[in-house]
């Protein structure tokens, strides 16, 4: 594989997954263009620290270019595509968070719908070779069939965030069909680890435990999540980049789209396939921190699902995906980073 041929454009490059993925490509000798609008949804200093961490690990500074722009700014997006001419585009930029969407719907409409539409349109105009984009396990909504499989219907989202991710899959499929853009959608399952997002449970819980503050445990702790370590996610995305979908007739029958249509578009679950109860995850945090948590048990919140569980056989067949980090090891590595970064 000629690494000099590839310019990899990663949106959301200062984000949790985007920063780790940028480092992965750079460590393997690829040229990366990182885009991020550095918004204030959560601590901007953490985002800036991730970018510094990327730059600290550079062996060749010419391989890394960072641009502070939003995917909602189509003219700026086009300038970047024109200047760097990327062959592979990985869209991780999105307004994240299920609960935040309850009070801030416009942010999701602007970034996840308008912004993603801009990505698709720019990919079409500049004839990129492969688009990889972030979807989410939240698309399965209140589905009670476990584990979640890509063939299941996803027409009953229970949060606006989930609805935007279902929309992204449909939009990508339409562009892929009409303009033959090879596209891969990845449904992430509860990603955690070093450099994680402060709005997600692992970081919220760790902070409260260290500060001896109560943690809110929803659904009285009877939630289950398919916690997936960041390195396993990054490895899966990395491998997907270099295997492009081709036109086929089984592309996404779960949407009940006419199967006579075809598109070079695939969607995969990417998870750990080993869901655990939230209380078990909290126990692991307590063990590694060395402090018992103060738990405040509450009812389930609007938009939350009780359980996530990924069937990843399809991705295993596609790129030999095999997550290798146990949740015990993952939590250990996460807390080690947390103590170091936040000086505990």
Residue pairs with C-beta under 8 A, 6 or more apart in sequence:
1 242
3 28
3 29
3 30
4 31
5 87
6 30
6 31
6 87
6 88
7 31
7 32
7 33
7 84
7 85
7 86
7 87
7 88
8 25
8 30
8 31
8 32
8 33
8 86
8 87
8 88
8 90
8 241
9 32
9 33
9 35
9 80
9 81
9 84
9 86
9 88
9 89
9 90
10 18
10 21
10 22
10 25
10 32
10 33
10 34
10 35
10 90
10 92
11 18
11 35
11 36
11 71
11 89
11 90
11 91
11 92
11 93
11 119
12 18
12 35
12 36
12 91
12 92
12 93
12 94
12 134
13 19
13 22
13 32
13 34
13 35
13 36
13 51
13 54
13 66
13 92
14 34
14 36
14 38
14 47
14 48
14 50
14 51
14 66
15 36
15 47
15 50
15 92
15 93
15 197
16 50
16 191
16 195
16 196
16 197
16 230
17 92
17 134
17 188
17 191
17 230
17 233
17 234
17 237
18 34
18 36
18 90
18 92
18 93
19 50
19 51
19 53
19 54
19 195
20 195
20 230
20 231
20 233
20 234
21 90
21 92
21 234
21 237
21 238
22 32
22 34
22 54
22 64
23 53
23 54
23 57
24 234
24 235
24 238
25 32
25 238
26 32
26 54
26 57
26 58
26 59
26 63
26 64
27 57
27 59
28 238
29 63
30 63
31 62
31 63
31 64
32 63
32 64
32 65
33 65
33 66
33 67
33 80
33 84
33 86
34 51
34 54
34 64
34 65
34 66
34 67
35 66
35 67
35 68
35 69
35 71
35 77
35 80
35 93
36 47
36 51
36 66
36 68
36 93
37 68
37 69
37 70
37 71
37 93
38 44
38 47
38 48
38 68
39 70
41 95
41 96
41 97
41 100
41 107
41 199
42 197
42 198
42 199
43 198
46 195
46 198
49 341
50 195
51 66
53 195
54 64
55 61
55 64
58 64
65 84
67 80
69 76
69 77
69 80
70 76
70 93
70 111
70 115
71 77
71 91
71 93
71 111
71 115
71 116
71 118
71 119
72 110
72 111
72 114
72 115
72 118
73 118
74 118
74 121
74 122
77 118
77 119
77 122
78 122
78 125
81 122
81 125
81 126
82 126
85 126
86 126
86 128
87 128
87 129
87 130
88 128
88 129
88 130
88 131
88 132
88 241
89 119
89 123
89 128
89 130
89 131
89 132
90 131
90 132
90 133
90 237
90 241
91 116
91 119
91 131
91 132
91 133
91 134
92 133
92 134
93 111
93 115
93 119
94 111
94 112
94 115
94 116
94 134
94 164
95 101
95 104
95 107
95 108
95 110
95 111
95 112
95 161
95 164
96 161
96 197
96 199
97 161
97 199
98 138
98 159
98 161
98 162
98 303
98 304
99 301
99 303
99 304
100 107
100 161
100 199
101 107
101 108
101 159
101 160
101 161
101 303
102 159
102 160
102 302
102 303
105 160
108 160
108 161
108 164
109 164
112 161
112 164
112 165
112 167
112 168
113 164
113 167
113 168
116 133
116 164
116 167
116 168
116 171
117 171
119 131
119 133
120 131
120 171
120 172
120 175
120 181
123 131
123 175
123 181
124 175
124 179
124 181
128 181
129 182
129 244
130 182
130 183
130 184
130 241
130 244
131 172
131 181
131 182
131 183
131 184
132 183
132 184
132 185
132 186
132 237
132 240
132 241
133 168
133 172
133 183
133 184
133 185
133 186
134 185
134 186
134 188
135 165
135 168
135 169
135 185
135 186
135 187
135 188
135 267
136 161
136 162
136 165
136 187
136 188
137 148
137 187
137 188
137 189
137 190
137 226
137 269
137 271
137 308
137 310
138 157
138 159
138 161
138 162
138 165
138 305
139 154
139 157
139 162
139 165
139 166
139 169
139 187
140 148
140 152
140 154
140 305
140 308
141 154
141 156
141 157
141 158
141 162
141 305
142 156
142 158
142 305
143 152
143 153
143 154
143 156
145 152
146 307
146 309
147 273
147 309
147 310
147 311
148 187
148 269
148 308
148 309
148 310
148 311
149 269
149 311
149 314
150 187
150 252
150 254
150 267
150 268
150 269
150 311
150 314
151 253
151 254
152 254
153 254
153 255
153 256
154 166
154 169
154 254
154 255
155 166
155 255
157 163
157 165
157 166
158 303
158 305
159 302
159 303
161 303
162 303
165 187
168 185
169 185
169 252
169 255
169 267
170 255
172 183
172 185
172 265
173 183
173 251
173 252
173 255
173 257
173 263
173 265
175 181
175 183
176 182
176 183
176 245
176 263
176 264
176 265
177 261
177 262
177 263
177 265
180 247
180 263
180 264
181 264
182 244
182 245
182 246
182 264
182 265
183 245
183 263
183 264
183 265
183 266
184 240
184 244
184 245
184 265
184 266
184 267
184 268
185 265
185 266
185 267
185 268
186 236
186 237
186 240
186 267
186 268
186 270
187 267
187 268
187 269
187 270
187 271
187 310
188 228
188 233
188 270
188 271
189 225
189 226
189 227
189 228
189 269
189 270
189 271
189 272
189 308
189 310
190 200
190 225
190 226
190 227
190 228
190 271
190 308
191 228
191 229
191 230
191 233
192 200
192 202
192 227
192 228
192 229
192 230
192 330
192 331
192 334
193 229
193 230
193 231
193 330
193 333
193 334
193 337
194 230
194 333
194 334
194 336
194 337
194 338
194 341
195 230
195 337
195 341
196 202
196 203
196 230
196 334
197 203
198 204
198 207
201 225
201 278
201 281
202 227
202 281
202 285
202 331
202 334
203 338
204 215
205 215
205 281
205 282
205 285
205 293
206 285
206 289
206 334
206 335
206 338
207 213
207 342
208 214
208 215
208 293
208 294
209 215
209 285
209 286
209 289
209 291
209 292
209 293
210 289
210 291
210 342
210 344
212 291
212 294
213 294
214 294
214 295
214 296
215 282
215 293
215 294
215 295
215 296
216 296
216 298
217 278
217 279
217 282
217 295
217 296
217 297
217 298
218 278
218 298
218 299
218 300
218 301
218 304
219 298
219 299
219 300
219 304
219 306
220 297
220 298
220 299
221 277
221 278
221 279
221 282
221 295
221 297
222 277
222 278
222 306
223 277
223 278
223 300
223 304
223 306
223 307
224 275
224 276
224 277
224 278
224 306
224 307
224 308
224 309
225 275
225 276
225 278
225 281
225 307
225 308
226 271
226 272
226 273
226 274
226 275
226 308
226 309
226 310
227 272
227 275
227 276
227 281
227 327
227 330
228 270
228 271
228 272
228 310
228 323
229 272
229 323
229 325
229 327
229 329
229 330
229 333
231 325
232 272
232 323
232 324
232 325
233 270
235 321
236 270
236 315
236 319
236 321
236 323
237 270
239 319
239 320
239 321
240 268
240 315
240 318
240 319
243 318
243 319
244 264
245 251
245 264
245 265
245 266
246 264
247 262
247 263
247 264
248 262
248 264
249 259
249 260
249 262
250 259
251 257
251 261
251 262
251 263
251 265
251 266
252 263
252 265
252 267
253 259
266 318
268 312
268 314
268 315
268 318
268 321
269 310
269 311
269 312
269 314
269 315
270 310
270 312
270 315
270 321
271 308
271 309
271 310
271 312
271 323
272 310
272 323
272 327
273 309
273 310
273 311
273 312
273 323
274 327
275 307
275 308
275 309
276 327
281 327
281 331
282 293
282 295
284 327
284 328
284 331
285 293
285 331
285 335
286 292
286 293
288 331
288 332
288 334
288 335
288 336
289 335
300 306
312 321
312 323
315 321
316 322
325 333
338 344
